[in-house]
Amino acid sequence: MNFETFALEQTDVPNKLAELAGEIPDLCLDVVELDSPMFLTQENRLELPSLSGETREKLKGDGFPESVLDAIGSDAEGQIYDNANLEATVVNGKDALIRTDIDYDKVDLFGMTNLERMKDGRSPLDANGRPIELHHIGQKQDSPLAELTCAEHRGNGNDNVLHNKLKESEINREDFGKERQEYWKARAEQIESQS
């Protein structure tokens, strides 16, 4: 059996990746960072710093009630709600963080407006036509709820920030299905009463 041997190029850089990084210095500031994990994992999510006093005060200044602040587990989680520009209110006697950017006149594929969907107990659609998702802040059955887009809820590593999948969920999915329907109906009533 013949084995071919290939001459190795002699370069001043340790590898091809470092060479590419050198060609695009504005995009790759530190080659070492390229080896770091891109997303938070379930295994390292527990290393997230808990909600700091500074972040708590900022969110409190934005009107977040104590029940919401007490349920937020980390600065990263607080940042998700802050970036979503949610507004605190009460829905069905429970604190909630609601969206202020829902187009209630947006029509779905079946001709229903977002407001009609909500009256029917269904999630309204976001600007991209995807249903708004409800998230239990703190992941307990009686936790306050937050209205998040799919991207805010499960995108960009947010899923691992918001959900501890290494333990069994405390949320009964069947009960949550009913709660979700009642929540959206109550939100529709609030919207109509404000008009």
Contacts in CASP RR format, 6 or more apart in sequence:
PFRMAT RR
TARGET T0000
AUTHOR 0000-0000-0000
METHOD contacts of the structure
MODEL  1
MNFETFALEQTDVPNKLAELAGEIPDLCLDVVELDSPMFLTQENRLELPS
LSGETREKLKGDGFPESVLDAIGSDAEGQIYDNANLEATVVNGKDALIRT
DIDYDKVDLFGMTNLERMKDGRSPLDANGRPIELHHIGQKQDSPLAELTC
AEHRGNGNDNVLHNKLKESEINREDFGKERQEYWKARAEQIESQS
11 19 0 8 1.000
13 19 0 8 1.000
13 22 0 8 1.000
17 31 0 8 1.000
17 34 0 8 1.000
18 31 0 8 1.000
20 28 0 8 1.000
21 28 0 8 1.000
21 31 0 8 1.000
21 34 0 8 1.000
22 28 0 8 1.000
28 34 0 8 1.000
37 44 0 8 1.000
39 156 0 8 1.000
39 157 0 8 1.000
39 160 0 8 1.000
40 48 0 8 1.000
40 76 0 8 1.000
40 157 0 8 1.000
40 160 0 8 1.000
40 161 0 8 1.000
41 160 0 8 1.000
42 160 0 8 1.000
42 164 0 8 1.000
42 165 0 8 1.000
42 166 0 8 1.000
43 166 0 8 1.000
45 160 0 8 1.000
45 161 0 8 1.000
45 164 0 8 1.000
48 73 0 8 1.000
48 74 0 8 1.000
48 75 0 8 1.000
48 76 0 8 1.000
48 77 0 8 1.000
48 161 0 8 1.000
49 74 0 8 1.000
49 75 0 8 1.000
49 76 0 8 1.000
50 73 0 8 1.000
50 74 0 8 1.000
50 75 0 8 1.000
51 69 0 8 1.000
51 72 0 8 1.000
51 73 0 8 1.000
51 74 0 8 1.000
51 75 0 8 1.000
51 77 0 8 1.000
51 78 0 8 1.000
52 75 0 8 1.000
55 75 0 8 1.000
55 78 0 8 1.000
55 79 0 8 1.000
56 69 0 8 1.000
56 72 0 8 1.000
58 82 0 8 1.000
59 68 0 8 1.000
59 69 0 8 1.000
59 72 0 8 1.000
59 78 0 8 1.000
59 81 0 8 1.000
59 82 0 8 1.000
60 69 0 8 1.000
62 82 0 8 1.000
62 88 0 8 1.000
63 88 0 8 1.000
64 81 0 8 1.000
64 88 0 8 1.000
64 97 0 8 1.000
65 88 0 8 1.000
65 95 0 8 1.000
65 144 0 8 1.000
67 95 0 8 1.000
67 144 0 8 1.000
68 88 0 8 1.000
68 95 0 8 1.000
68 97 0 8 1.000
68 137 0 8 1.000
68 144 0 8 1.000
71 137 0 8 1.000
71 138 0 8 1.000
71 140 0 8 1.000
71 143 0 8 1.000
71 144 0 8 1.000
72 78 0 8 1.000
72 81 0 8 1.000
72 137 0 8 1.000
72 138 0 8 1.000
73 138 0 8 1.000
74 161 0 8 1.000
76 161 0 8 1.000
77 137 0 8 1.000
77 161 0 8 1.000
77 162 0 8 1.000
80 148 0 8 1.000
80 152 0 8 1.000
80 158 0 8 1.000
80 161 0 8 1.000
80 162 0 8 1.000
81 97 0 8 1.000
81 137 0 8 1.000
81 146 0 8 1.000
83 152 0 8 1.000
84 97 0 8 1.000
84 99 0 8 1.000
84 146 0 8 1.000
84 148 0 8 1.000
84 149 0 8 1.000
84 152 0 8 1.000
85 99 0 8 1.000
85 100 0 8 1.000
85 101 0 8 1.000
86 97 0 8 1.000
86 98 0 8 1.000
86 99 0 8 1.000
86 100 0 8 1.000
86 146 0 8 1.000
86 147 0 8 1.000
87 97 0 8 1.000
87 98 0 8 1.000
87 99 0 8 1.000
87 100 0 8 1.000
88 95 0 8 1.000
88 96 0 8 1.000
88 97 0 8 1.000
88 98 0 8 1.000
89 95 0 8 1.000
89 96 0 8 1.000
89 98 0 8 1.000
89 190 0 8 1.000
90 96 0 8 1.000
91 98 0 8 1.000
91 145 0 8 1.000
91 183 0 8 1.000
91 186 0 8 1.000
91 187 0 8 1.000
91 190 0 8 1.000
92 182 0 8 1.000
92 183 0 8 1.000
92 186 0 8 1.000
94 142 0 8 1.000
94 144 0 8 1.000
94 145 0 8 1.000
95 144 0 8 1.000
96 144 0 8 1.000
96 145 0 8 1.000
96 146 0 8 1.000
96 147 0 8 1.000
96 183 0 8 1.000
97 137 0 8 1.000
97 144 0 8 1.000
97 145 0 8 1.000
97 146 0 8 1.000
97 147 0 8 1.000
98 147 0 8 1.000
98 187 0 8 1.000
99 132 0 8 1.000
99 147 0 8 1.000
101 127 0 8 1.000
102 114 0 8 1.000
102 124 0 8 1.000
102 126 0 8 1.000
102 132 0 8 1.000
103 114 0 8 1.000
103 127 0 8 1.000
104 113 0 8 1.000
104 114 0 8 1.000
104 115 0 8 1.000
104 118 0 8 1.000
104 124 0 8 1.000
104 191 0 8 1.000
105 113 0 8 1.000
105 114 0 8 1.000
105 115 0 8 1.000
106 113 0 8 1.000
106 114 0 8 1.000
106 124 0 8 1.000
106 125 0 8 1.000
106 127 0 8 1.000
106 129 0 8 1.000
107 113 0 8 1.000
108 114 0 8 1.000
108 117 0 8 1.000
108 125 0 8 1.000
108 129 0 8 1.000
112 120 0 8 1.000
114 124 0 8 1.000
114 125 0 8 1.000
115 124 0 8 1.000
115 188 0 8 1.000
115 191 0 8 1.000
115 192 0 8 1.000
117 123 0 8 1.000
117 124 0 8 1.000
117 125 0 8 1.000
117 184 0 8 1.000
118 124 0 8 1.000
118 184 0 8 1.000
118 185 0 8 1.000
118 187 0 8 1.000
118 188 0 8 1.000
118 191 0 8 1.000
119 185 0 8 1.000
119 188 0 8 1.000
120 184 0 8 1.000
120 185 0 8 1.000
121 180 0 8 1.000
121 181 0 8 1.000
121 182 0 8 1.000
121 183 0 8 1.000
121 184 0 8 1.000
121 185 0 8 1.000
121 188 0 8 1.000
122 131 0 8 1.000
122 181 0 8 1.000
122 184 0 8 1.000
123 131 0 8 1.000
123 132 0 8 1.000
123 133 0 8 1.000
123 134 0 8 1.000
123 180 0 8 1.000
123 184 0 8 1.000
124 131 0 8 1.000
124 132 0 8 1.000
124 184 0 8 1.000
125 131 0 8 1.000
125 132 0 8 1.000
126 132 0 8 1.000
126 149 0 8 1.000
126 150 0 8 1.000
128 149 0 8 1.000
130 149 0 8 1.000
130 150 0 8 1.000
131 150 0 8 1.000
132 147 0 8 1.000
132 148 0 8 1.000
132 149 0 8 1.000
133 147 0 8 1.000
133 148 0 8 1.000
133 149 0 8 1.000
133 150 0 8 1.000
133 153 0 8 1.000
133 154 0 8 1.000
134 145 0 8 1.000
134 146 0 8 1.000
134 147 0 8 1.000
134 148 0 8 1.000
134 180 0 8 1.000
134 183 0 8 1.000
135 145 0 8 1.000
135 146 0 8 1.000
135 147 0 8 1.000
135 148 0 8 1.000
135 153 0 8 1.000
135 162 0 8 1.000
136 143 0 8 1.000
136 144 0 8 1.000
136 145 0 8 1.000
136 171 0 8 1.000
136 176 0 8 1.000
137 143 0 8 1.000
137 144 0 8 1.000
137 145 0 8 1.000
137 146 0 8 1.000
139 162 0 8 1.000
139 163 0 8 1.000
139 164 0 8 1.000
139 169 0 8 1.000
139 170 0 8 1.000
139 171 0 8 1.000
140 170 0 8 1.000
140 171 0 8 1.000
141 170 0 8 1.000
141 171 0 8 1.000
141 172 0 8 1.000
141 175 0 8 1.000
141 176 0 8 1.000
145 183 0 8 1.000
151 158 0 8 1.000
152 158 0 8 1.000
153 159 0 8 1.000
153 162 0 8 1.000
END
